[in-house]
Amino acid sequence: MAGRNSPGKGKVTASYKRVLLKLSGEAFGGDKGFGIDHAIVTKIARQIKRVVEMGIDVGIVVGSGNIIRGAEAEKQGMDRVTADYAGMVATTVNALVLQDVLEREGVVVRTQTAINMQQVAEPYIRRRAIRHMEKKRAVIFAGGTGNPYMTTDTAAALRAIEIGADVLLKGSQVDGVYTADPHKHRGATRFERLTHREALEKRLEVMDATAFSLCMENKLPIIVFDLAAPDSIERAARGEPIGTIVTSE
């Protein structure tokens, strides 16, 4: 197995022991991109179940773009810090929906939040999260990092590093990292592989610079793939060639 703690460090060539899956809030909204499409969430949950059944530890970070985005709310006149905290609460809404669907699919799951919401979820405690995974429970991390001005991509990178994940799997609306937004630029081309440094230097916006920097400093591979593609989460977790692989070298 080629993971972060093996001789093949940084190589994405085999299945992994522990993964961190980043799901955007927009994914929960389906074709509309807002609200919650339970059919889509169920499809995602069934794939996560199959990854758990492979014996892979699964951590999940959820976004809130289907409900509110702090940066966009600020443009509408909302105080940015308040908007970001509203986004953290919204991630918890998505986490609880995913938790419910996973449980109905037979997956044992725990939700932890970076802000205090003890009536609905556990507080984020790194050692407890790792212990849950050792017991083969999926863990959903909500509330971002618990701090404003930080994206859920940064939260995903941070949690992946904290729990010792072998790879960060980022489910996207496109099938990898492109030279430009392929929905807006017809001539955009896809990278099959690139380094964290190249992603930063080229200012590729599939993840924010802070998230890329954290992954680069900790030699954490990233796989960016099309979440809507058939069996995409399972394929990425198995280390199959899919999407774009971002590594330290």
C-alpha positions as CSV (number, residue, x, y, z in Angstrom):
1,M,0.0,0.0,0.0
2,A,1.4,3.4,-1.0
3,G,0.2,5.9,1.6
4,R,1.7,8.7,3.6
5,N,3.2,6.3,6.1
6,S,4.7,3.8,3.7
7,P,7.9,3.7,1.5
8,G,5.9,5.0,-1.4
9,K,5.1,8.2,0.4
10,G,3.3,10.7,-1.9
11,K,2.5,8.2,-4.6
12,V,-1.0,7.5,-5.6
13,T,-0.8,4.0,-6.9
14,A,-2.9,1.7,-4.6
15,S,-5.8,1.7,-2.3
16,Y,-5.5,3.5,1.0
17,K,-5.9,2.7,4.7
18,R,-7.5,6.1,5.6
19,V,-9.0,8.7,3.3
20,L,-10.5,12.2,3.8
21,L,-13.4,12.9,1.4
22,K,-14.3,16.5,0.7
23,L,-17.9,17.1,-0.5
24,S,-19.0,20.5,-1.6
25,G,-22.3,21.8,-0.4
26,E,-23.3,22.2,-4.1
27,A,-23.1,18.4,-4.4
28,F,-26.0,18.1,-1.9
29,G,-28.1,20.4,-4.1
30,G,-27.9,18.2,-7.2
31,D,-28.7,19.8,-10.5
32,K,-30.1,22.9,-8.8
33,G,-27.0,23.5,-6.7
34,F,-29.0,24.6,-3.8
35,G,-31.2,23.0,-1.1
36,I,-30.9,19.2,-0.5
37,D,-31.5,16.6,-3.2
38,H,-32.0,13.4,-1.1
39,A,-31.6,11.2,-4.1
40,I,-28.1,12.6,-4.7
41,V,-27.2,12.4,-1.1
42,T,-28.3,8.7,-1.1
43,K,-26.1,7.9,-4.1
44,I,-23.1,9.5,-2.3
45,A,-23.9,7.7,0.9
46,R,-24.1,4.3,-0.8
47,Q,-20.6,4.9,-2.3
48,I,-19.3,5.8,1.1
49,K,-20.8,2.6,2.5
50,R,-18.9,0.6,-0.1
51,V,-15.7,2.3,0.7
52,V,-16.2,1.5,4.4
53,E,-16.9,-2.1,3.5
54,M,-13.5,-2.2,1.7
55,G,-11.9,-1.7,5.2
56,I,-10.9,1.9,4.5
57,D,-11.2,4.4,7.3
58,V,-13.4,7.3,6.0
59,G,-13.5,10.9,7.2
60,I,-15.7,13.4,5.5
61,V,-15.7,17.2,5.4
62,V,-18.8,18.9,4.0
63,G,-19.3,22.4,2.6
64,S,-22.3,24.7,2.8
65,G,-22.6,26.2,-0.7
66,N,-26.0,24.8,-1.2
67,I,-27.3,26.9,1.7
68,I,-24.9,29.9,2.1
69,R,-21.4,30.9,1.1
70,G,-19.8,33.4,3.4
71,A,-17.9,35.3,0.7
72,E,-21.0,35.6,-1.5
73,A,-23.1,36.7,1.5
74,E,-20.6,39.4,2.2
75,K,-21.0,40.8,-1.3
76,Q,-24.7,41.2,-0.5
77,G,-23.9,43.4,2.4
78,M,-23.7,40.8,5.3
79,D,-20.9,41.1,7.8
80,R,-18.2,38.6,6.7
81,V,-17.5,37.1,10.1
82,T,-21.2,36.6,10.7
83,A,-21.7,35.1,7.2
84,D,-18.8,32.7,7.8
85,Y,-20.3,31.5,11.1
86,A,-23.7,31.1,9.3
87,G,-21.8,28.9,6.8
88,M,-20.4,26.8,9.6
89,V,-23.9,26.2,10.9
90,A,-25.0,25.3,7.4
91,T,-22.3,22.7,7.1
92,T,-23.7,21.0,10.1
93,V,-27.1,20.9,8.4
94,N,-25.5,19.0,5.5
95,A,-23.6,16.8,7.9
96,L,-26.7,15.8,9.8
97,V,-28.5,15.0,6.5
98,L,-25.6,12.8,5.4
99,Q,-25.4,11.2,8.8
100,D,-29.0,10.2,8.6
101,V,-28.8,8.8,5.1
102,L,-25.6,6.8,6.0
103,E,-27.3,5.4,9.1
104,R,-30.3,4.3,7.1
105,E,-27.8,2.6,4.7
106,G,-26.4,0.7,7.6
107,V,-23.2,2.7,8.2
108,V,-22.1,3.5,11.7
109,V,-21.2,7.2,11.7
110,R,-20.4,10.0,14.0
111,T,-20.6,13.8,13.3
112,Q,-18.1,16.2,15.0
113,T,-18.3,19.9,14.8
114,A,-15.6,22.6,15.1
115,I,-18.1,24.9,16.9
116,N,-19.9,24.0,20.0
117,M,-23.2,22.2,19.1
118,Q,-23.3,19.4,21.6
119,Q,-27.1,18.8,21.3
120,V,-26.7,17.6,17.7
121,A,-23.1,16.5,17.4
122,E,-19.9,15.7,19.2
123,P,-17.3,18.5,19.5
124,Y,-14.3,17.9,17.3
125,I,-11.7,16.0,19.3
126,R,-8.9,14.6,17.2
127,R,-8.1,11.5,19.3
128,R,-11.8,10.6,19.5
129,A,-12.2,11.0,15.7
130,I,-9.3,8.6,15.2
131,R,-10.7,6.1,17.7
132,H,-14.0,6.1,15.9
133,M,-12.2,5.3,12.6
134,E,-10.3,2.5,14.3
135,K,-13.7,1.1,15.2
136,K,-14.7,1.4,11.5
137,R,-17.1,4.3,12.0
138,A,-17.3,6.9,9.3
139,V,-16.7,10.4,10.8
140,I,-18.2,13.6,9.4
141,F,-16.4,16.8,10.2
142,A,-18.7,19.9,10.2
143,G,-18.2,23.5,11.1
144,G,-15.2,24.0,8.9
145,T,-12.1,24.9,11.0
146,G,-14.3,26.8,13.5
147,N,-12.8,30.1,12.3
148,P,-14.0,32.7,9.8
149,Y,-12.1,33.5,6.6
150,M,-11.2,29.8,6.3
151,T,-12.8,27.7,3.6
152,T,-14.0,24.1,4.0
153,D,-11.2,23.1,1.5
154,T,-8.8,24.4,4.2
155,A,-10.7,22.4,6.8
156,A,-10.5,19.3,4.7
157,A,-6.7,19.6,4.3
158,L,-6.3,20.3,8.0
159,R,-8.5,17.4,9.2
160,A,-6.8,15.0,6.7
161,I,-3.4,15.9,8.1
162,E,-4.7,15.7,11.7
163,I,-6.2,12.2,11.4
164,G,-3.2,10.9,9.3
165,A,-5.2,10.3,6.1
166,D,-3.2,8.8,3.2
167,V,-5.0,11.0,0.7
168,L,-7.5,13.8,0.3
169,L,-10.3,13.0,-2.1
170,K,-12.0,16.1,-3.5
171,G,-15.3,15.4,-5.2
172,S,-15.7,18.2,-7.8
173,Q,-18.2,19.2,-10.5
174,V,-15.5,18.6,-13.2
175,D,-13.3,15.5,-13.9
176,G,-10.1,17.0,-12.5
177,V,-8.0,20.1,-12.5
178,Y,-8.0,22.2,-15.6
179,T,-6.0,25.2,-16.9
180,A,-9.1,27.2,-16.7
181,D,-12.8,26.7,-15.8
182,P,-13.9,24.2,-18.5
183,H,-17.5,25.4,-18.2
184,K,-16.4,28.9,-19.2
185,H,-13.4,28.2,-21.4
186,R,-13.8,25.7,-24.2
187,G,-10.0,25.4,-24.8
188,A,-9.2,24.5,-21.2
189,T,-7.2,21.3,-20.8
190,R,-7.1,18.9,-18.0
191,F,-4.0,17.9,-16.0
192,E,-3.6,14.2,-15.3
193,R,-0.9,14.9,-12.7
194,L,0.7,18.0,-11.2
195,T,2.5,19.0,-8.0
196,H,1.2,21.2,-5.2
197,R,3.7,23.8,-6.1
198,E,2.6,23.9,-9.7
199,A,-1.0,24.2,-8.6
200,L,0.0,27.2,-6.4
201,E,2.2,28.8,-9.1
202,K,-0.5,28.4,-11.8
203,R,-3.1,29.7,-9.4
204,L,-5.5,26.8,-10.2
205,E,-8.6,27.5,-8.3
206,V,-9.9,24.0,-7.6
207,M,-8.8,24.5,-4.0
208,D,-7.7,27.6,-2.2
209,A,-4.0,28.4,-1.7
210,T,-4.1,27.7,2.0
211,A,-5.4,24.2,1.4
212,F,-2.8,23.5,-1.3
213,S,0.0,24.9,1.0
214,L,-1.0,22.7,3.9
215,C,-1.0,19.6,1.6
216,M,2.3,20.6,0.1
217,E,4.0,21.1,3.5
218,N,2.7,17.7,4.7
219,K,3.2,15.8,1.5
220,L,-0.5,14.9,1.4
221,P,-1.7,13.7,-2.1
222,I,-4.9,15.1,-3.5
223,I,-7.2,13.4,-6.0
224,V,-9.7,15.8,-7.7
225,F,-12.4,13.9,-9.5
226,D,-15.9,14.2,-10.9
227,L,-18.3,13.3,-8.1
228,A,-21.1,12.6,-10.5
229,A,-19.2,10.0,-12.5
230,P,-20.2,6.4,-11.8
231,D,-18.5,4.8,-8.7
232,S,-16.1,7.8,-8.6
233,I,-15.6,7.8,-4.8
234,E,-14.9,4.1,-4.8
235,R,-12.5,4.3,-7.7
236,A,-10.6,7.2,-6.1
237,A,-10.4,5.3,-2.8
238,R,-9.0,2.3,-4.6
239,G,-6.3,4.4,-6.2
240,E,-7.6,3.9,-9.7
241,P,-6.5,6.4,-12.3
242,I,-9.3,9.0,-12.1
243,G,-9.4,12.8,-12.3
244,T,-6.2,14.7,-11.5
245,I,-3.6,13.6,-9.0
246,V,-1.7,16.3,-7.1
247,T,1.4,15.2,-5.3
248,S,4.5,16.7,-3.6
249,E,6.7,15.6,-6.5
